[in-house]
Amino acid sequence: MKILTANRLSDGIAVWYADGGWAETVNHADLAHDKAAEDRLEAIGAKAYAANEVVDVNLIDAEVVDGVVEPVRLRERIRAAGPTIRSDLGKQAAKAA
């Protein structure tokens, strides 16, 4: 499975395409289960890039764990959670609150 990720141009925040827009959390990212769905997500990312909404647009590998979408690669898990040296900052801090 693949999901579409990017960085929002206005503030640099890592975002994922979900439910017709860019979400700040990966939890509900739209999943591409086949090549046609991947092509659809790539087209959405290209359009958002061209409109100067996002940069660094990529399809990444993901899996569903306990009903939640999670990136496969460590780098992408870190982007989804936030800084690794301070768990009181970033998106992982919001989960604890």
Residue frames as a rotation matrix with the C-alpha (Angstrom) as fourth column:
MET 1
0.582 0.814 0.000 0.00
0.814 -0.582 0.000 0.00
0.000 0.000 -1.000 0.00
LYS 2
-0.597 -0.727 0.339 1.07
0.731 -0.667 -0.144 3.57
0.331 0.162 0.930 -0.63
ILE 3
0.514 0.668 -0.539 0.10
0.774 -0.632 -0.046 6.96
-0.371 -0.393 -0.841 0.78
LEU 4
0.248 -0.364 0.898 0.85
0.624 -0.649 -0.435 10.48
0.741 0.668 0.066 -0.45
THR 5
0.455 -0.187 -0.871 2.97
0.772 -0.404 0.490 12.76
-0.444 -0.895 -0.040 1.71
ALA 6
0.191 -0.411 0.892 4.43
0.583 -0.683 -0.440 16.23
0.790 0.604 0.109 1.28
ASN 7
-0.525 -0.271 -0.807 5.42
0.795 -0.496 -0.350 19.31
-0.305 -0.825 0.476 3.22
ARG 8
0.609 0.791 0.047 2.99
0.778 -0.585 -0.228 22.21
-0.153 0.176 -0.972 3.33
LEU 9
-0.047 -0.685 0.727 4.62
0.772 -0.487 -0.409 25.18
0.634 0.542 0.551 1.63
SER 10
0.511 0.342 0.789 3.23
-0.056 -0.902 0.427 27.82
0.858 -0.262 -0.442 4.02
ASP 11
0.629 -0.227 0.744 4.87
-0.774 -0.270 0.572 26.40
0.071 -0.936 -0.346 7.17
GLY 12
-0.314 -0.862 -0.397 6.89
-0.822 0.456 -0.340 23.29
0.475 0.220 -0.852 6.24
ILE 13
-0.130 0.330 0.935 4.71
-0.784 0.544 -0.301 20.91
-0.608 -0.772 0.188 8.27
ALA 14
-0.986 -0.153 -0.074 4.65
-0.169 0.834 0.526 17.30
-0.019 0.531 -0.847 7.06
VAL 15
-0.137 0.991 -0.003 1.21
-0.821 -0.115 -0.558 16.48
-0.554 -0.074 0.830 5.67
TRP 16
-0.887 -0.013 0.461 -0.59
0.173 0.918 0.358 13.47
-0.428 0.397 -0.812 4.18
TYR 17
-0.688 0.682 -0.248 -3.39
-0.608 -0.355 0.711 13.42
0.396 0.640 0.658 1.62
ALA 18
-0.875 0.464 -0.142 -6.62
0.466 0.721 -0.513 12.32
-0.135 -0.515 -0.846 3.31
ASP 19
-0.074 0.985 -0.154 -10.31
0.836 -0.023 -0.548 12.80
-0.543 -0.170 -0.822 2.64
GLY 20
0.539 0.355 0.764 -9.84
0.807 -0.478 -0.347 15.28
0.242 0.803 -0.544 -0.21
GLY 21
0.845 -0.290 0.449 -7.29
-0.316 -0.949 -0.017 17.51
0.431 -0.127 -0.894 1.53
TRP 22
-0.119 -0.964 -0.236 -3.95
0.013 0.237 -0.971 17.65
0.993 -0.119 -0.016 3.32
ALA 23
0.896 0.436 -0.088 -4.01
0.039 0.120 0.992 16.39
0.443 -0.892 0.090 6.92
GLU 24
0.244 -0.826 0.508 -1.36
-0.858 -0.428 -0.285 17.06
0.453 -0.366 -0.813 9.55
THR 25
-0.132 -0.264 0.955 -1.60
-0.707 0.701 0.096 13.48
-0.695 -0.662 -0.279 10.83
VAL 26
-0.744 -0.303 -0.596 -1.06
-0.650 0.533 0.541 10.25
0.154 0.790 -0.594 8.94
ASN 27
-0.664 0.418 0.620 -3.83
-0.290 0.621 -0.729 8.34
-0.689 -0.664 -0.291 10.77
HIS 28
0.244 0.903 0.353 -6.43
0.182 0.315 -0.931 8.50
-0.953 0.291 -0.088 8.01
ALA 29
-0.447 -0.496 -0.745 -4.32
-0.618 -0.431 0.658 9.01
-0.647 0.754 -0.114 4.88
ASP 30
0.649 0.666 -0.368 -5.90
-0.704 0.343 -0.621 7.77
-0.287 0.663 0.692 1.66
LEU 31
-0.097 -0.667 0.739 -4.50
-0.221 0.738 0.637 4.34
-0.970 -0.102 -0.219 0.79
ALA 32
0.215 0.062 -0.975 -3.52
-0.976 0.040 -0.213 3.29
0.026 0.997 0.069 -2.72
HIS 33
0.300 -0.005 0.954 -3.97
-0.368 0.922 0.120 -0.46
-0.880 -0.387 0.275 -3.08
ASP 34
0.395 -0.149 0.907 -3.15
0.754 0.617 -0.227 -0.65
-0.526 0.773 0.356 -6.79
LYS 35
-0.607 -0.741 0.286 -1.37
0.754 -0.425 0.500 1.17
-0.249 0.519 0.818 -9.63
ALA 36
-0.115 0.647 0.754 -4.50
0.650 -0.525 0.550 3.10
0.751 0.554 -0.360 -10.66
ALA 37
0.841 0.421 -0.339 -4.92
0.517 -0.444 0.732 4.47
0.158 -0.791 -0.591 -7.13
GLU 38
0.051 -0.911 -0.409 -1.21
0.747 -0.237 0.621 5.34
-0.663 -0.338 0.669 -6.99
ASP 39
-0.605 -0.239 0.760 -1.52
0.759 -0.462 0.459 7.24
0.241 0.854 0.461 -10.28
ARG 40
0.414 0.840 0.350 -4.54
0.580 -0.540 0.610 9.13
0.701 -0.049 -0.711 -8.89
LEU 41
0.758 -0.181 -0.626 -2.61
0.541 -0.360 0.760 10.16
-0.363 -0.915 -0.175 -5.77
GLU 42
-0.340 -0.937 0.077 0.43
0.801 -0.246 0.546 11.18
-0.492 0.248 0.834 -7.84
ALA 43
-0.304 0.313 0.900 -1.80
0.707 -0.558 0.433 13.39
0.638 0.768 -0.052 -10.01
ILE 44
0.796 0.593 -0.118 -3.27
0.487 -0.513 0.707 15.00
0.359 -0.621 -0.697 -6.89
GLY 45
0.409 -0.735 -0.541 0.24
0.635 -0.196 0.747 15.64
-0.655 -0.649 0.387 -5.56
ALA 46
-0.529 -0.609 0.591 1.43
0.845 -0.314 0.433 17.11
-0.078 0.728 0.681 -8.87
LYS 47
0.149 0.688 0.710 -1.56
0.602 -0.633 0.486 19.46
0.784 0.355 -0.509 -8.97
ALA 48
0.900 0.175 -0.398 -0.98
0.434 -0.415 0.799 20.61
-0.025 -0.893 -0.450 -5.36
TYR 49
-0.023 -0.983 -0.181 2.73
0.768 -0.133 0.627 21.13
-0.640 -0.125 0.758 -6.09
ALA 50
-0.483 -0.122 0.867 1.93
0.803 -0.457 0.383 23.17
0.349 0.881 0.319 -9.21
ALA 51
0.480 0.753 0.451 -0.50
0.406 -0.646 0.647 25.29
0.778 -0.127 -0.615 -7.14
ASN 52
-0.416 -0.782 0.464 2.29
-0.152 -0.443 -0.883 25.99
0.896 -0.438 0.065 -4.59
GLU 53
0.659 0.658 0.364 0.40
-0.536 0.071 0.841 24.25
0.528 -0.749 0.399 -1.77
VAL 54
0.837 -0.361 0.411 3.04
-0.100 0.638 0.764 21.60
-0.538 -0.680 0.498 -1.01
VAL 55
0.267 -0.819 -0.507 6.62
-0.913 -0.045 -0.406 20.59
0.310 0.571 -0.760 -1.80
ASP 56
-0.727 -0.668 0.158 8.57
-0.686 0.699 -0.201 17.31
0.024 -0.255 -0.967 -1.60
VAL 57
0.339 0.938 0.070 5.56
-0.915 0.346 -0.208 15.29
-0.219 0.006 0.976 -2.75
ASN 58
-0.710 -0.616 -0.343 6.11
-0.663 0.748 0.030 11.52
0.237 0.249 -0.939 -2.50
LEU 59
0.607 0.727 -0.320 4.24
-0.555 0.676 0.485 8.24
0.569 -0.117 0.814 -2.50
ILE 60
-0.486 -0.777 0.401 5.52
-0.839 0.285 -0.465 6.18
0.247 -0.562 -0.789 0.41
ASP 61
-0.426 0.278 -0.861 4.95
0.125 0.961 0.248 2.64
0.896 -0.002 -0.444 1.64
ALA 62
-0.441 0.374 0.816 2.42
-0.879 -0.366 -0.307 2.28
0.184 -0.852 0.490 4.43
GLU 63
-0.702 0.313 -0.639 0.59
0.291 0.946 0.144 -0.40
0.650 -0.085 -0.755 6.37
VAL 64
0.170 0.802 0.573 -2.50
-0.581 -0.388 0.715 -0.52
0.796 -0.454 0.400 8.54
VAL 65
-0.715 -0.428 -0.552 -1.77
0.244 0.587 -0.772 -1.47
0.655 -0.687 -0.315 12.16
ASP 66
-0.620 0.567 -0.542 -4.73
0.711 0.113 -0.695 -1.84
-0.333 -0.816 -0.473 14.53
GLY 67
0.361 0.888 0.285 -6.87
0.915 -0.278 -0.294 0.15
-0.182 0.367 -0.912 12.12
VAL 68
0.700 -0.202 -0.685 -4.41
-0.070 -0.974 0.215 3.06
-0.710 -0.102 -0.696 11.88
VAL 69
0.876 -0.428 0.222 -2.31
0.276 0.068 -0.959 3.96
0.395 0.901 0.178 8.82
GLU 70
0.660 -0.737 -0.142 1.42
-0.098 -0.273 0.957 3.95
-0.744 -0.618 -0.253 9.58
PRO 71
0.573 -0.568 -0.591 4.43
-0.789 -0.187 -0.585 4.60
0.221 0.801 -0.556 7.36
VAL 72
0.926 -0.272 -0.263 6.74
0.275 0.961 -0.024 1.61
0.260 -0.050 0.964 6.89
ARG 73
0.085 -0.986 0.145 10.13
0.561 -0.073 -0.825 3.39
0.823 0.151 0.547 6.80
LEU 74
-0.004 -0.195 -0.981 11.63
0.985 -0.168 0.030 4.83
-0.170 -0.966 0.193 9.99
ARG 75
-0.924 -0.379 0.049 12.28
0.380 -0.899 0.216 8.19
-0.037 0.218 0.975 8.33
GLU 76
-0.500 0.810 0.306 8.59
-0.051 -0.381 0.923 8.55
0.865 0.446 0.232 7.51
ARG 77
0.275 0.553 -0.786 7.54
0.786 0.341 0.515 7.44
0.553 -0.760 -0.341 11.01
ILE 78
-0.462 -0.525 -0.715 9.71
0.823 -0.554 -0.124 10.21
-0.331 -0.646 0.688 12.43
ARG 79
-0.937 0.175 0.303 8.12
0.027 -0.827 0.561 12.75
0.349 0.534 0.770 10.05
ALA 80
-0.072 0.989 -0.127 4.72
0.227 0.141 0.964 11.56
0.971 0.041 -0.235 11.26
ALA 81
0.397 0.220 -0.891 5.59
0.865 0.237 0.443 11.79
0.308 -0.946 -0.096 14.96
GLY 82
0.930 -0.138 0.342 8.01
-0.199 -0.968 0.150 14.68
0.310 -0.207 -0.928 15.34
PRO 83
0.152 -0.972 0.179 11.46
-0.807 -0.226 -0.546 15.19
0.571 -0.061 -0.819 16.87
THR 84
0.441 -0.036 -0.897 13.09
0.203 0.977 0.061 12.07
0.874 -0.209 0.438 18.30
ILE 85
-0.575 -0.788 -0.218 14.96
0.410 -0.048 -0.911 13.89
0.708 -0.613 0.351 21.06
ARG 86
-0.935 0.329 0.135 11.98
-0.311 -0.569 -0.761 15.61
-0.173 -0.754 0.634 22.70
SER 87
-0.712 0.702 -0.012 8.75
0.643 0.658 0.392 13.68
0.283 0.272 -0.920 23.02
ASP 88
-0.156 0.658 -0.736 7.08
0.663 -0.483 -0.572 16.80
-0.732 -0.577 -0.361 24.44
LEU 89
-0.350 0.000 -0.937 7.33
-0.526 -0.828 0.196 18.49
-0.775 0.561 0.290 21.02
GLY 90
-0.874 -0.037 -0.484 5.81
-0.474 0.280 0.835 17.72
0.105 0.959 -0.262 17.67
LYS 91
-0.114 0.918 -0.380 2.90
-0.693 0.201 0.693 15.53
0.712 0.342 0.613 16.78
GLN 92
-0.282 -0.015 -0.959 3.70
0.429 0.892 -0.140 12.88
0.858 -0.451 -0.245 19.39
ALA 93
-0.989 -0.051 -0.137 3.16
0.145 -0.466 -0.873 15.51
-0.019 -0.883 0.468 22.11
ALA 94
-0.505 0.862 -0.040 -0.34
-0.839 -0.479 0.258 16.21
0.203 0.164 0.965 20.78
LYS 95
-0.074 0.460 -0.885 -1.21
-0.165 0.869 0.466 12.50
0.984 0.180 0.011 21.03
ALA 96
-0.625 -0.256 -0.737 -0.30
0.615 0.420 -0.667 12.47
0.481 -0.871 -0.105 24.74
ALA 97
-0.963 0.216 0.160 -2.37
-0.267 -0.850 -0.455 15.55
0.038 -0.481 0.876 25.53
